[in-house]
Amino acid sequence: MIKSNPKIFIVDDELLLSEMLTDYLKDQYEGFQITSFSTGEACLQSLDEQPDVVVLDYYLNSKERDAANGIDILKQIKKRKKALPVIMLSSQESYGTAAQTIMYGAVHYVIKGQDAFKEIFELIKANV
């Protein structure tokens, strides 16, 4: 059961992917309040808005060279909001990368691909 109007933060520097994920999630459940950020720093500045779940890309510095990567942002989120569920999203298929994100507090690691959006929706449902 999804709580009423959950707030979802999507953090990805690929604008098209963020828009596609937003559209997919809103097609699945109209009540989602979704905010997208192209940098982790922008997400951190908005944590006071009390998101229910954060979907966080592992690589965040492909567009802005000095932007922090997903692991650094994950650590900052967990330092400030330990209970906030963070779903990591990445094209990295490395077990070590996935294990590292879980070790730092991510609830799940989703590999970008054909079923990623469906998997993210299921994880959001399970965490809100």
C-alpha positions, 0 to 999 in steps of 0.5 A: 500500500502506497502512502498518500502523495509520497515525495520522491527525489530523483537524482541523475545528471541524465535529464532524459532518464530522469524525465522518463523515470518520472513519467513512468512512475506517474503512470503507475501512481498519480499521487507521486510528488516527484522532484528531479535534481541533476546534481547530488548537491542540489538534492542535499540542499532540498532534504528539508523537504522531507522526501520519502525515497531518493533514487540516486544515480551512482555516477553524477559527474558526467555533466558537471566535472566537480559534482560529487559522485553518488557514493559521496551523496549517499554518505551525506544523505545517510549522515543527515537522514539515516532512515531515508530509503535511498535506491541506487541506480547505475549502469555498473554491473559490478558486484563490488560497486553494488555491495559498496552502496549497500554498505553505505546505506542504500536499500537496493542497487538497480542496474539501468536497463530494460526492467529498471523502472519497474524494479524502482517502482516496486522498491518505492512501493515497498519503502513508502 
